[in-house]
Amino acid sequence: MKTVSGAMLGYLQAETQTLNTCVLITRTDATVFGFTDADENLVIGGVTYAASTGAFGSSSPTTAALNVDTLEIVGALNATAITEADLMSGKWDGASIRVFMVNRNDLSAGTYEMRAGWLGQVTLQPPIGFTAEMRGLAQLLQQPVGRSVMPLCDRDLGDAGCTVNLAPFTFAGVAVTAVTSTQQFSASALTQAAGYFANGKLTWQTGANAGRAMDIVGFGAGGAIVLQLPMLSVVNVGDTFTIIAGCPKTFQAGCVTKFANGANFGGFPYVPGTDKAMRPGGV
Protein backbone atom coordinates (compact mmCIF):
# COMPACT_ATOMS: atom_id res chain seq x y z
CA MET A 1 0.00 0.00 0.00
CA LYS A 2 1.28 3.45 -0.92
CA THR A 3 1.09 6.35 1.50
CA VAL A 4 1.22 10.05 0.67
CA SER A 5 0.90 13.23 2.67
CA GLY A 6 -2.44 14.93 2.98
CA ALA A 7 -1.21 17.79 0.84
CA MET A 8 -0.03 15.46 -1.93
CA LEU A 9 -3.32 13.58 -1.84
CA GLY A 10 -5.12 16.86 -2.37
CA TYR A 11 -2.93 17.69 -5.36
CA LEU A 12 -3.55 14.24 -6.87
CA GLN A 13 -7.32 14.73 -6.55
CA ALA A 14 -7.36 18.30 -7.86
CA GLU A 15 -8.91 19.06 -11.24
CA THR A 16 -5.95 21.25 -12.20
CA GLN A 17 -2.58 19.68 -11.47
CA THR A 18 1.00 20.92 -11.40
CA LEU A 19 2.60 17.50 -10.97
CA ASN A 20 5.84 16.31 -12.56
CA THR A 21 7.65 13.00 -12.70
CA CYS A 22 11.21 12.67 -11.41
CA VAL A 23 13.70 9.86 -12.00
CA LEU A 24 16.56 9.22 -9.57
CA ILE A 25 19.30 6.90 -10.88
CA THR A 26 22.12 5.65 -8.68
CA ARG A 27 24.89 3.84 -10.54
CA THR A 28 26.87 1.01 -8.99
CA ASP A 29 29.79 3.42 -8.54
CA ALA A 30 27.50 5.50 -6.24
CA THR A 31 27.21 8.35 -8.75
CA VAL A 32 23.72 9.90 -8.55
CA PHE A 33 21.73 11.46 -11.40
CA GLY A 34 18.35 13.15 -11.31
CA PHE A 35 16.03 13.86 -14.24
CA THR A 36 12.57 15.39 -14.51
CA ASP A 37 9.96 16.10 -17.17
CA ALA A 38 9.44 19.58 -15.71
CA ASP A 39 10.49 22.58 -17.81
CA GLU A 40 12.97 23.72 -15.16
CA ASN A 41 15.36 22.01 -12.76
CA LEU A 42 13.99 20.81 -9.42
CA VAL A 43 16.05 20.39 -6.25
CA ILE A 44 14.72 17.61 -4.01
CA GLY A 45 16.56 16.14 -1.05
CA GLY A 46 19.79 17.83 -2.09
CA VAL A 47 19.68 16.30 -5.59
CA THR A 48 19.18 18.47 -8.66
CA TYR A 49 16.74 16.90 -11.12
CA ALA A 50 17.74 18.20 -14.53
CA ALA A 51 15.12 19.24 -17.06
CA SER A 52 17.57 19.82 -19.92
CA THR A 53 18.12 16.12 -20.66
CA GLY A 54 14.57 15.65 -21.89
CA ALA A 55 14.11 12.25 -20.24
CA PHE A 56 10.59 10.85 -20.07
CA GLY A 57 8.98 7.50 -19.39
CA SER A 58 6.49 5.27 -21.14
CA SER A 59 3.27 4.06 -19.57
CA SER A 60 3.65 1.17 -17.13
CA PRO A 61 0.54 -0.49 -15.72
CA THR A 62 0.61 -2.07 -12.27
CA THR A 63 -1.08 -5.43 -11.70
CA ALA A 64 -1.69 -7.71 -8.72
CA ALA A 65 0.09 -10.58 -10.48
CA LEU A 66 3.78 -11.40 -10.00
CA ASN A 67 4.73 -10.57 -13.57
CA VAL A 68 7.60 -8.11 -13.96
CA ASP A 69 6.56 -4.48 -14.37
CA THR A 70 8.64 -2.67 -16.97
CA LEU A 71 9.07 0.96 -17.90
CA GLU A 72 11.03 2.50 -20.73
CA ILE A 73 12.91 5.73 -20.07
CA VAL A 74 13.70 7.65 -23.22
CA GLY A 75 16.11 10.56 -23.30
CA ALA A 76 18.79 12.50 -25.09
CA LEU A 77 22.52 11.98 -24.61
CA ASN A 78 23.98 14.83 -22.57
CA ALA A 79 27.69 15.62 -22.52
CA THR A 80 27.74 16.16 -18.76
CA ALA A 81 25.29 13.48 -17.63
CA ILE A 82 24.59 10.53 -19.95
CA THR A 83 27.28 9.96 -22.53
CA GLU A 84 27.56 7.33 -25.25
CA ALA A 85 30.98 6.32 -23.94
CA ASP A 86 29.63 5.64 -20.42
CA LEU A 87 26.66 3.66 -21.75
CA MET A 88 28.82 1.51 -24.01
CA SER A 89 31.43 0.88 -21.30
CA GLY A 90 28.81 -0.52 -18.90
CA LYS A 91 28.90 2.21 -16.26
CA TRP A 92 25.10 2.32 -16.22
CA ASP A 93 24.57 -1.46 -16.02
CA GLY A 94 22.67 -2.49 -12.89
CA ALA A 95 21.95 1.07 -11.78
CA SER A 96 19.05 1.42 -9.33
CA ILE A 97 16.11 3.60 -10.35
CA ARG A 98 13.45 5.38 -8.35
CA VAL A 99 10.52 7.07 -10.13
CA PHE A 100 8.25 9.43 -8.21
CA MET A 101 5.94 12.39 -8.64
CA VAL A 102 6.08 15.83 -7.01
CA ASN A 103 4.18 19.09 -7.16
CA ARG A 104 6.64 21.50 -8.71
CA ASN A 105 4.92 24.43 -6.97
CA ASP A 106 4.99 22.79 -3.52
CA LEU A 107 7.90 20.41 -3.06
CA SER A 108 7.24 20.36 0.70
CA ALA A 109 4.15 18.22 0.02
CA GLY A 110 6.42 15.22 -0.40
CA THR A 111 6.43 12.59 -3.11
CA TYR A 112 4.13 10.03 -4.66
CA GLU A 113 6.26 6.93 -5.23
CA MET A 114 5.57 5.29 -8.58
CA ARG A 115 8.29 2.75 -9.37
CA ALA A 116 11.54 1.30 -8.06
CA GLY A 117 13.86 -1.16 -9.73
CA TRP A 118 17.01 -1.55 -11.79
CA LEU A 119 18.25 -0.50 -15.18
CA GLY A 120 17.95 -3.27 -17.74
CA GLN A 121 18.79 -3.15 -21.41
CA VAL A 122 20.06 0.17 -22.73
CA THR A 123 19.72 0.80 -26.48
CA LEU A 124 21.33 3.72 -28.28
CA GLN A 125 19.01 5.60 -30.61
CA PRO A 126 21.14 7.46 -33.17
CA PRO A 127 22.04 10.18 -33.58
CA ILE A 128 21.82 11.46 -29.99
CA GLY A 129 19.25 9.44 -28.06
CA PHE A 130 18.90 6.36 -25.89
CA THR A 131 16.20 4.04 -24.51
CA ALA A 132 16.67 2.43 -21.10
CA GLU A 133 14.51 -0.40 -19.80
CA MET A 134 13.62 -0.35 -16.13
CA ARG A 135 12.97 -3.73 -14.51
CA GLY A 136 10.63 -3.80 -11.51
CA LEU A 137 11.21 -5.43 -8.11
CA ALA A 138 9.38 -8.58 -9.24
CA GLN A 139 12.40 -9.27 -11.45
CA LEU A 140 14.14 -10.62 -8.34
CA LEU A 141 11.61 -13.46 -8.17
CA GLN A 142 12.73 -14.70 -11.59
CA GLN A 143 16.43 -14.88 -10.81
CA PRO A 144 17.94 -18.37 -10.48
CA VAL A 145 18.81 -19.42 -6.95
CA GLY A 146 21.24 -22.13 -5.92
CA ARG A 147 23.67 -24.09 -8.06
CA SER A 148 23.32 -26.05 -11.28
CA VAL A 149 24.49 -29.64 -11.63
CA MET A 150 26.76 -29.60 -14.69
CA PRO A 151 30.22 -30.86 -15.65
CA LEU A 152 31.80 -27.38 -15.82
CA CYS A 153 32.60 -25.23 -12.80
CA ASP A 154 30.00 -22.57 -11.97
CA ARG A 155 32.36 -20.36 -9.94
CA ASP A 156 34.32 -17.28 -10.94
CA LEU A 157 38.08 -17.58 -10.77
CA GLY A 158 39.26 -16.16 -7.45
CA ASP A 159 35.85 -15.81 -5.78
CA ALA A 160 34.99 -17.05 -2.28
CA GLY A 161 34.08 -20.52 -3.53
CA CYS A 162 37.09 -20.87 -5.83
CA THR A 163 39.65 -19.38 -3.38
CA VAL A 164 42.46 -19.19 -6.00
CA ASN A 165 44.90 -16.37 -5.24
CA LEU A 166 44.87 -14.26 -8.41
CA ALA A 167 48.15 -12.46 -7.70
CA PRO A 168 50.42 -15.05 -9.39
CA PHE A 169 48.10 -15.10 -12.42
CA THR A 170 47.80 -11.31 -12.82
CA PHE A 171 50.15 -9.29 -15.03
CA ALA A 172 50.08 -5.48 -14.86
CA GLY A 173 51.61 -2.79 -17.05
CA VAL A 174 51.58 -4.93 -20.18
CA ALA A 175 51.92 -2.78 -23.31
CA VAL A 176 50.28 -3.23 -26.72
CA THR A 177 52.90 -3.81 -29.41
CA ALA A 178 50.72 -4.31 -32.50
CA VAL A 179 47.09 -3.51 -33.32
CA THR A 180 44.78 -5.24 -35.77
CA SER A 181 41.51 -3.72 -34.54
CA THR A 182 39.81 -2.58 -31.34
CA GLN A 183 39.09 -6.25 -30.68
CA GLN A 184 42.37 -7.87 -31.74
CA PHE A 185 45.90 -6.78 -30.87
CA SER A 186 49.17 -8.19 -29.55
CA ALA A 187 51.45 -7.73 -26.54
CA SER A 188 54.80 -9.40 -27.23
CA ALA A 189 55.72 -9.38 -23.53
CA LEU A 190 53.15 -12.12 -22.96
CA THR A 191 54.97 -15.35 -23.67
CA GLN A 192 52.59 -17.79 -22.01
CA ALA A 193 51.28 -20.82 -23.90
CA ALA A 194 48.41 -20.42 -26.36
CA GLY A 195 45.08 -20.32 -24.58
CA TYR A 196 46.57 -19.24 -21.24
CA PHE A 197 44.52 -16.02 -21.05
CA ALA A 198 41.42 -17.33 -22.89
CA ASN A 199 38.34 -16.78 -20.69
CA GLY A 200 40.37 -14.29 -18.66
CA LYS A 201 39.89 -10.57 -18.15
CA LEU A 202 41.72 -7.49 -19.42
CA THR A 203 41.48 -4.04 -17.80
CA TRP A 204 42.98 -1.00 -19.51
CA GLN A 205 45.35 1.16 -17.45
CA THR A 206 46.22 3.83 -20.02
CA GLY A 207 44.99 5.02 -23.40
CA ALA A 208 41.54 6.01 -24.63
CA ASN A 209 39.96 2.97 -22.92
CA ALA A 210 41.57 3.53 -19.49
CA GLY A 211 39.43 2.07 -16.70
CA ARG A 212 37.37 -0.17 -18.98
CA ALA A 213 37.46 -3.96 -18.82
CA MET A 214 36.65 -6.73 -21.28
CA ASP A 215 36.59 -10.53 -21.26
CA ILE A 216 39.09 -12.41 -23.41
CA VAL A 217 38.01 -15.17 -25.80
CA GLY A 218 41.33 -16.02 -27.40
CA PHE A 219 45.08 -15.92 -26.77
CA GLY A 220 47.72 -17.10 -29.22
CA ALA A 221 51.35 -17.01 -30.24
CA GLY A 222 53.23 -13.74 -29.95
CA GLY A 223 50.84 -12.46 -27.30
CA ALA A 224 47.88 -12.23 -29.69
CA ILE A 225 44.71 -11.28 -27.81
CA VAL A 226 41.11 -11.48 -29.01
CA LEU A 227 38.50 -9.73 -26.86
CA GLN A 228 34.90 -10.81 -26.52
CA LEU A 229 33.69 -7.47 -27.92
CA PRO A 230 35.44 -4.52 -29.57
CA MET A 231 36.54 -1.72 -27.25
CA LEU A 232 34.59 1.49 -27.50
CA SER A 233 37.65 3.66 -28.21
CA VAL A 234 40.67 3.12 -30.41
CA VAL A 235 43.51 0.88 -29.19
CA ASN A 236 47.01 2.23 -29.84
CA VAL A 237 50.49 0.76 -29.63
CA GLY A 238 51.83 1.63 -26.19
CA ASP A 239 48.50 1.43 -24.36
CA THR A 240 48.97 -0.60 -21.18
CA PHE A 241 46.65 -3.01 -19.42
CA THR A 242 46.32 -5.55 -16.61
CA ILE A 243 45.49 -9.09 -17.67
CA ILE A 244 44.34 -12.09 -15.62
CA ALA A 245 44.71 -15.72 -16.68
CA GLY A 246 41.56 -17.48 -17.81
CA CYS A 247 39.98 -20.63 -16.45
CA PRO A 248 38.45 -23.17 -18.86
CA LYS A 249 36.06 -24.27 -16.06
CA THR A 250 37.13 -27.90 -16.49
CA PHE A 251 38.29 -30.19 -13.70
CA GLN A 252 41.53 -31.76 -14.90
CA ALA A 253 42.93 -29.23 -17.39
CA GLY A 254 41.75 -26.17 -15.53
CA CYS A 255 41.28 -26.65 -11.81
CA VAL A 256 43.83 -29.39 -11.18
CA THR A 257 46.59 -28.78 -13.72
CA LYS A 258 46.50 -25.01 -14.22
CA PHE A 259 45.49 -23.77 -10.76
CA ALA A 260 46.17 -26.76 -8.44
CA ASN A 261 42.73 -26.20 -6.93
CA GLY A 262 40.88 -29.47 -7.52
CA ALA A 263 39.47 -29.54 -3.98
CA ASN A 264 37.41 -26.41 -4.72
CA PHE A 265 36.15 -27.37 -8.17
CA GLY A 266 32.57 -26.15 -8.51
CA GLY A 267 31.35 -28.57 -11.16
CA PHE A 268 30.35 -32.23 -11.31
CA PRO A 269 32.70 -33.79 -13.88
CA TYR A 270 31.58 -37.38 -13.33
CA VAL A 271 27.82 -36.87 -13.58
CA PRO A 272 26.50 -38.73 -16.65
CA GLY A 273 25.49 -36.42 -19.50
CA THR A 274 22.37 -36.45 -21.68
CA ASP A 275 24.07 -38.84 -24.09
CA LYS A 276 24.22 -41.42 -21.29
CA ALA A 277 20.67 -40.74 -20.15
CA MET A 278 19.26 -41.14 -23.68
CA ARG A 279 21.19 -44.32 -24.43
CA PRO A 280 18.99 -47.46 -24.79
CA GLY A 281 18.96 -49.72 -21.73
CA GLY A 282 21.83 -52.19 -21.50
CA VAL A 283 23.98 -50.34 -24.05
N, C-alpha and C positions, 0 to 999 in steps of 0.2 A: 504494500500500500504506500502511495506517495503522500507526503505531507508538504504543505506550503503555508506560508504566513497568511494571516487574514488579509493583509493588504494585497498580496499577490493573488489570492483567490478573487478579490474584488476586481482586479485588473483583468483576470482571465474571463470573468463573467460580463465585463463591460461591453457595450455595443461598439464603442470606438476604442481601439487598442493601440498602444505604443510599445508593443512587445518585439523583441529581437532575439534571434538565436545566436548562441556563442558556442564555440568549440575550443576546448582546452586539450592540447596534445602534449604528452610528456614522453620524450624519447628515452630509450634505455640508457643513454648517457646522461640522464637527468636534465637535459636541456628542455625548457618549457616554451611552448608557442601558444598564442591565443589568437583566434580569428572570430569575426562576427559579420553578420549580414547587414549590420547597421551602416548608415552612410557616414559615420564618424567613429573614431576610436573610442572604446569604452575601457575604463580601468576598474577592475573588479578583483578584490582580494590581493591587491598589489601586482596583478598581472595586467598588462595592456593587451586588449583584444583588438587586433588590427583590422580596419575596414578596407584598407587599400589592396589586400590580396584578392578580394572578390570570391572568397570561398563560400559555397552554399551546399546544402544537403538535399538529397532526394527524399521522397516520402518513404516512411518505414512503419508499417502497421505493427501493432503489438497484439499478440494472441495469448490465450491461456495455455496453449500447447507448449511442448518443450523443443519445438523447432527453433533453429537459430535465426534471430532477428538480424537483418543486415541493413546497412545504410551506406549510400555512396556519397562521398564528399568530393565535390568538383571545385577546382580552383585554378588560379593562374600561377605560374612559376614566378617567384619574387627573388631578386638578387640577394636580399638580406635575410630572407626567411626560408623559403622552400626553393632549393636549387636542384637542377637536373643532376649535377654531380653527386649531391648528397643522396638523392633518391636512388640513383644507379649503384652507389657504393654500399647501400644497405643501412644507412644511418637511421632511416625511418622504420625499418622492419621491427615489428613487435611493439611499437609505441602504444601507450595507453591513451584512450580518448574518452573525454567526458563532454556530453552535449547537454546544454541547458538553456533555459529561456529567462530573460530579464526584462524589466520595464526600463527602457533607456532614460525615461524622465524621472524615475524613482528607483535607483539602484539599491536603496536601503530596504526595499520591500523583499529582498532576497531572491532566490532562484526557484524555478520550476524545473526539476531534473527530468530529462527526457531519455537519455541513453548513456550507457557506459560500456566500454569494451576495449578491443585492441584493433590496431591497424592490420588489415589483411593485404590483399593484392593491390599494388600500386601500378597504374598504367599511365605512361606518358602519352599525352595527346598533343602532337605537334600542331603549331610550332611552339607554343609557350604554355601549354596547359597540362593538367594531370587529373586523374581520377583515382581516388583512394577508397577501398572498400573497408568498412568498419564491421567487425564481427562482434556480435553480442555476447553476453556472459554465458548464454546457453552453449556456446561453442566449447566450453570446458567439459561439458558432459559427453562430447563426442571424441575427446582425445583418448588414445589408447593408454591403458594402465597396466602395469606389470611387464613381464618379459615374454618374448616369443621363443618357442622351441624351434631352433633352426641350426644347421651345421655351422654357420658363420658366427663370429662373436658380435654381440650387440652393444658392446661398450666402445667408448671413445678412448683412443690412446692417451694414457696419462690421467684419466679420471679416477674417482674414488674407488670404483670397482676394479679398474685395470691396475692401478698403483705403479705403473712404470714411471721411473724418473726420466723426464724428457731432456734433462740437461745434456747427457752424453749424445743425444740424437738431434740436438738443435745446433744450427750453424748460423752465426750472425755476421753481418758486414760483408756478405757475399756480393760481388759486383757482376753486373751483366757485361758480357764480352762480345756478344753478337746478337742481333735482333732480326727475327723473321717477320713477326707481327706482334700485336699487343697480347696475343695468346701463346706465341711460341718464341722462345729466345734461348740463349745459352749462357752458362757461367762456367768457364774452363777450370775454375778453382775446385769445382765439385768433381771429384774423381771416384766417387762411389760406384758400385756395380749398377748396371742397368736395372731399373725398377725400384731402386732403393728409396726414392722419394715419391713414388707413385702412391696415391691416396693420402699424401701428406698435405702440409699447409705452408703457404708462402705469405709473408707479411712484408710490405714495402717499407723501407726505412727512409729512403731519399727518393727524389724525383717527383714527377707530376702525380704519381699514385701514392705518395707517402701516407702511411697510416691505414691503407686499405689492405685487405687480405683476400686470398683466393685459394681454393682447393687445387691440388695437382692431380692430373690424370695420367701423366706419362713422364718418365725420366729415362734418358738414353745416353749413349756414348758422347764424350766431350762436354758433359754437363747440360745436355739438351733438356729443356723443360717445356712441358705442354700443360697449360692451365685448363681448368674445367670450363671457364668462360673468358672471353677477352676482357682485359682491363679497360676501364672507362677512358683513361688518358694514355697518351703515347708512352711507350717504354723506350728508353735511350740507353746506349752503351754507357756504363759508369754508374747507372742507378744501382743502389744496394738494397739488399733484402735479408730477412731472416727466414730460414727454411727448416722445417721439421720433417724427419723421416716418416714415411707412410707405413701403415699396417695393412696387410692384405686380409685381415680378419680371419685367417685360417689358423688351425691349431698347430700343425707341425712346422710349416714353413714360416709362419708369422710369429705366433706366440712363443713357441719353444725355441726354434732356431735363431730367429732374428732378435727377440727381446728377452729370451730366457725367463719367460713368465707364464709357463704352462699351468701353474697352480691357480692362476687367476683368469684363465680363459673363460669368456662369457658365452660360448656357444656349446652345442651338443654334437660333436663331430661323429659320434657313433650311433646316432639315432637313424633308423632306416628311412630312406627317402621315399618319394611317391612311386619311384620305379619299383621298389621292393613291395610297397603296399598294393600296387596294381598287378603284380605278377601272379599268374594262376597258381593255385594251391599245389604244393609239392614240387614246384619248379625252383 
